[in-house]
Amino acid sequence: MKYLLLASTVLLAVSVSSAALADEPDDPGAATKIYSAPPPTEPIKVPEVMKIPYTDFNTDRALMTLYHAATRKRLLEAQALEKAGKTQEALETYQDAYAHQGLPDTQLELGFAQARAGMMLPCARNIQAVIAFWTLRDYALHPVEEVRSVLAYCAKRVGTIALRVNIPGARITVDGELVMDWPYHDEFYVEPGGHEIKANASGYWMNETHVDIKAGERKELRIAMQQRIHSQYVAFPAAPMNVSIHANISRTSKDDPPTWPKGLMVASGVGMGLGVAGLATGLVFVNNAESKSSAATWTGVAAAGGMLLGLGVTGLIIGMANRPEPPPPNVIITPQFAKGEGGVQLSGTMP
């Protein structure tokens, strides 16, 4: 009996020691450490109906964050109006508080109130703006998990368009409403249904695209802006007179030096073209002259053209007679006239 009592005492002592060792942490400072849960690796689960709690503005954190007493007063008034069922007045007061102190927390309060009121599109856009332009440490009244959960809840009930544009600074409008300047947002939210999306940029043609999207759907949209190029064309109201001169002069050898008959024939051909143009122009405008002085002027132009034509023919004959190598040059003159219009255009091709 004595040995049985002794064995029971030893077993009890061993059990107490084991329990004490199990409860004692390995690290002496482990009792003062705060462990945070690991970041979630799975997508955020979006509830069908989400209850978004109201914010307590009487905590020390809220008093430090909302350092303007007027802003905190407006938020308290907005929350009281919302709880009383005066949704529109509450949203206007939330908006007033955000305009008075443009903090991420005041914008989040506005977005959360819009979500509670069933306004999913403005809620998603407000929360998206907070996430895009502020860091996580800039807002302290709501955990980041709560913010992302509310955003996912609203985004599930609207459409999401992921946009890519080939130039920066393009202004994106949806049904005439400016939603963003790309690339400040990679995504933007729209109501489910059909939308006309336009992209505008200085120096580029406007791009217009129609998109149909469903609630909770995410579509990728790529827009290629085309640079705007201006071209100016100047033309006569009617076809002007056109005189083309083509001269083909053959030579026995490419190494033969040019001789004076060749130059004389070229000059004579050009003179003949100018003479024909002057003669034709003078004759045409003499018939359409409205006064005697004008008729006399154009008569002189026709006479000068005829003289120049005669000199050209004479020079061409002299050149052909003195050129030792056949064949003679081939000169083609093609005049064109337009009634009521005048002009001379010379074009030549030399070998």
C-alpha positions in Angstrom: 0.0 0.0 0.0 2.9 2.4 0.8 4.5 1.7 -2.6 1.2 2.2 -4.4 0.8 5.7 -2.8 4.4 6.5 -3.7 3.9 5.5 -7.4 0.8 7.6 -7.6 2.6 10.7 -6.2 5.4 10.3 -8.8 2.9 10.0 -11.7 1.0 13.1 -10.6 4.2 15.1 -10.4 5.3 14.0 -13.9 1.8 15.0 -15.3 2.0 18.4 -13.8 5.5 19.0 -15.1 4.5 17.9 -18.6 1.5 20.3 -18.6 3.7 23.2 -17.5 6.2 22.5 -20.2 3.5 22.3 -22.8 2.1 25.7 -21.8 5.5 27.4 -21.5 6.5 29.1 -24.8 9.9 28.4 -26.3 10.6 32.1 -26.9 10.6 34.2 -23.7 9.2 37.1 -25.5 6.5 35.1 -27.4 3.8 36.1 -24.9 4.1 39.8 -25.9 4.2 39.2 -29.7 1.1 39.9 -31.9 0.7 37.5 -34.8 -1.2 38.5 -37.9 -3.0 36.0 -40.1 -1.1 35.2 -43.4 -2.4 37.0 -46.5 -5.2 35.1 -48.3 -4.1 33.1 -51.3 -7.6 32.4 -52.6 -9.8 35.0 -54.4 -12.0 37.1 -52.1 -15.4 35.4 -51.6 -18.1 37.9 -52.4 -21.3 37.4 -50.4 -24.6 37.7 -52.1 -25.9 40.2 -49.5 -23.2 42.0 -47.6 -23.8 43.9 -44.4 -21.5 46.9 -44.3 -21.1 48.1 -40.7 -21.2 51.8 -39.7 -18.0 53.4 -38.6 -17.5 54.5 -35.0 -16.3 58.1 -35.1 -15.8 58.3 -31.3 -12.6 56.2 -31.1 -9.1 57.6 -30.6 -8.1 56.5 -34.1 -11.1 58.4 -35.6 -10.3 61.5 -33.6 -6.7 61.4 -34.8 -7.6 60.8 -38.4 -10.5 63.3 -38.7 -8.5 66.2 -37.2 -11.0 68.7 -38.4 -13.9 68.9 -36.0 -16.3 70.1 -38.8 -15.6 67.0 -40.9 -16.3 64.7 -38.0 -19.5 66.6 -37.2 -20.6 66.2 -40.8 -19.9 62.5 -40.8 -21.9 62.0 -37.6 -24.8 63.9 -39.1 -24.6 61.9 -42.3 -24.6 58.6 -40.3 -27.6 59.7 -38.3 -29.5 60.7 -41.4 -28.7 57.3 -43.0 -29.9 55.4 -40.0 -33.1 57.4 -40.0 -33.7 56.3 -43.6 -33.0 59.7 -45.2 -30.6 58.2 -47.8 -30.4 61.2 -50.2 -29.7 63.7 -47.5 -27.2 61.4 -45.9 -25.3 60.9 -49.2 -25.2 64.7 -49.7 -23.8 65.1 -46.2 -21.2 62.4 -46.8 -20.2 64.2 -50.0 -20.0 67.5 -48.2 -17.7 65.9 -45.6 -15.4 64.6 -48.3 -15.3 68.0 -50.0 -14.4 69.6 -46.7 -11.6 67.2 -45.9 -10.5 65.1 -48.9 -9.0 62.2 -47.1 -9.2 58.6 -48.2 -11.2 57.8 -45.1 -13.9 60.3 -45.9 -14.1 59.1 -49.5 -14.4 55.5 -48.2 -17.2 56.6 -46.0 -19.0 58.0 -49.0 -18.4 54.8 -51.0 -19.6 52.6 -48.2 -22.8 54.7 -47.8 -23.4 54.4 -51.5 -23.0 50.6 -51.3 -25.5 50.4 -48.4 -27.9 52.5 -50.6 -27.5 50.1 -53.5 -25.5 52.6 -55.7 -22.9 50.1 -56.8 -21.3 52.0 -59.6 -20.3 55.2 -57.7 -19.2 53.0 -54.8 -16.9 51.0 -57.0 -15.4 54.1 -58.6 -14.8 55.9 -55.2 -13.1 52.8 -53.7 -11.1 52.3 -56.9 -9.9 55.9 -56.7 -8.8 55.4 -53.0 -6.9 52.3 -53.9 -5.3 53.8 -57.0 -4.1 57.2 -55.5 -3.5 56.4 -51.8 -1.3 53.8 -50.1 -2.6 51.4 -47.5 -1.1 53.4 -44.6 -3.0 56.5 -45.7 -6.4 55.3 -44.4 -6.8 53.9 -41.0 -10.5 53.6 -40.2 -11.1 50.5 -42.3 -8.9 47.4 -42.7 -7.7 46.8 -46.2 -9.5 43.4 -46.3 -12.8 45.2 -45.7 -12.1 47.8 -48.4 -11.3 45.2 -51.0 -14.3 43.0 -50.0 -16.7 46.0 -50.4 -15.1 46.8 -53.8 -15.5 43.2 -54.9 -19.1 43.2 -53.7 -19.9 46.3 -55.8 -17.8 45.2 -58.8 -19.8 42.0 -59.0 -22.9 44.0 -59.7 -21.5 46.3 -62.4 -19.3 45.7 -65.5 -15.5 46.1 -65.5 -13.6 47.2 -68.6 -9.8 46.7 -68.7 -8.5 49.4 -71.1 -5.3 49.6 -73.1 -4.5 52.6 -75.3 -1.4 53.0 -77.5 -0.8 56.6 -76.3 -0.8 58.2 -72.9 -3.1 61.1 -72.0 -6.1 59.9 -73.8 -9.4 61.1 -72.3 -12.0 58.3 -72.0 -15.7 59.0 -71.9 -18.6 56.5 -71.5 -21.9 57.7 -73.0 -20.5 61.3 -72.8 -19.3 61.1 -69.2 -15.6 61.5 -68.5 -14.5 58.5 -66.5 -10.7 58.7 -66.6 -7.5 59.9 -68.3 -5.6 56.8 -69.3 -3.2 55.4 -68.0 -4.1 56.7 -64.5 -6.7 53.8 -64.3 -6.2 50.4 -65.9 -9.8 49.5 -65.3 -13.1 51.4 -65.0 -16.6 50.4 -64.1 -19.8 50.8 -66.0 -23.4 49.9 -65.6 -24.5 46.6 -67.2 -25.7 47.0 -70.8 -24.5 48.7 -74.0 -22.2 51.7 -73.9 -20.5 54.1 -76.4 -16.9 54.5 -75.4 -14.9 57.3 -76.9 -11.2 58.1 -76.7 -9.9 61.6 -77.5 -6.4 63.0 -77.6 -4.8 66.1 -79.1 -3.5 65.5 -82.6 -5.3 62.2 -83.0 -8.6 61.1 -84.6 -11.4 60.3 -82.1 -11.9 56.6 -81.5 -15.5 55.4 -80.8 -16.3 51.8 -79.7 -19.5 50.1 -78.7 -19.3 47.6 -75.8 -22.0 45.3 -74.4 -21.3 44.1 -70.9 -23.1 42.1 -68.2 -23.1 42.4 -64.4 -19.9 40.9 -63.0 -18.3 40.6 -66.4 -14.8 41.9 -67.2 -13.9 42.8 -70.8 -10.6 43.8 -72.2 -10.7 46.8 -74.6 -7.7 47.8 -76.7 -7.8 51.2 -78.5 -5.4 52.2 -81.2 -5.4 56.0 -81.7 -4.5 57.2 -85.2 -2.5 60.4 -85.7 -4.4 63.2 -87.5 -2.7 64.3 -90.8 -3.8 67.4 -92.7 -3.4 67.6 -96.5 -4.2 70.7 -98.5 -5.0 70.6 -102.2 -5.1 73.7 -104.5 -6.7 73.4 -107.9 -8.1 75.6 -110.7 -11.8 75.7 -111.1 -11.4 74.5 -114.6 -8.5 72.7 -116.4 -5.9 75.4 -117.4 -4.0 75.4 -120.7 -1.3 72.8 -120.7 1.6 72.7 -123.1 4.0 69.7 -122.9 7.2 69.6 -124.9 9.0 66.2 -125.3 12.3 66.3 -127.2 14.2 63.1 -128.0 17.6 63.6 -129.5 19.7 60.5 -130.4 23.4 60.3 -130.5 25.7 57.8 -132.1 27.8 57.5 -129.0 27.4 58.4 -125.4 31.0 59.7 -125.3 30.4 62.3 -128.2 30.6 65.8 -126.9 27.5 68.0 -127.5 27.7 70.2 -130.6 26.1 73.6 -131.2 23.3 72.3 -133.5 22.0 70.2 -130.6 21.8 73.2 -128.3 20.2 75.3 -131.1 17.6 72.6 -131.7 16.8 72.4 -128.0 16.4 76.1 -127.7 14.3 76.2 -130.9 12.0 73.5 -129.5 11.5 75.5 -126.3 11.0 78.6 -128.3 8.4 76.9 -130.5 6.5 75.7 -127.4 6.5 79.2 -125.9 5.5 80.7 -129.2 2.6 78.2 -129.6 1.5 78.9 -126.0 1.6 82.7 -126.5 -0.1 82.6 -129.9 -2.9 80.3 -128.6 -3.3 82.3 -125.4 -3.6 85.6 -127.3 -6.1 84.3 -129.8 -8.3 82.8 -127.1 -8.4 85.9 -124.9 -8.8 88.3 -127.8 -12.1 86.6 -128.6 -13.2 87.0 -124.9 -11.9 90.5 -124.4 -14.4 93.0 -122.9 -12.7 96.2 -124.0 -10.6 97.4 -126.8 -7.5 98.0 -124.7 -7.7 94.4 -123.4 -8.1 93.1 -127.0 -5.1 95.1 -128.1 -3.0 93.7 -125.4 -3.9 90.1 -126.2 -3.3 90.8 -129.9 0.2 91.9 -129.0 0.7 88.6 -127.0 -0.5 86.6 -130.0 1.8 88.5 -132.3 4.8 88.0 -130.0 3.9 84.3 -129.8 3.8 84.0 -133.6 7.2 85.7 -133.9 8.7 83.4 -131.3 7.2 80.4 -133.1 8.7 81.6 -136.4 12.1 82.0 -134.8 11.9 78.6 -133.2 11.0 76.9 -136.5 13.9 78.8 -138.2 16.4 77.7 -135.5 15.1 74.1 -135.7 15.6 74.0 -139.4 19.1 75.4 -139.1 20.0 72.9 -136.5 18.7 70.0 -138.4 20.6 71.1 -141.5 23.9 71.4 -139.7 23.7 68.3 -137.5 25.9 65.6 -139.1 24.3 62.6 -137.4 20.8 61.5 -138.2 18.1 61.2 -137.1 16.6 64.7 -136.5 15.2 65.5 -133.1 11.6 64.5 -132.3 9.7 67.4 -130.8 6.1 66.9 -129.7 4.0 69.9 -128.6 0.6 69.2 -127.0 -1.4 72.3 -126.2 -4.7 72.2 -124.1 -7.2 75.0 -123.7 -10.0 75.7 -121.3 -12.7 78.2 -122.0 -12.6 81.2 -119.6 -9.3 80.1 -118.1 -5.7 80.7 -119.1 -2.3 79.4 -118.2 0.9 77.8 -119.6 2.6 74.7 -118.3 5.8 73.4 -119.9 7.3 70.0 -119.2 10.3 68.5 -121.1 12.3 65.3 -120.9 15.9 65.4 -122.1 18.1 62.3 -122.7 
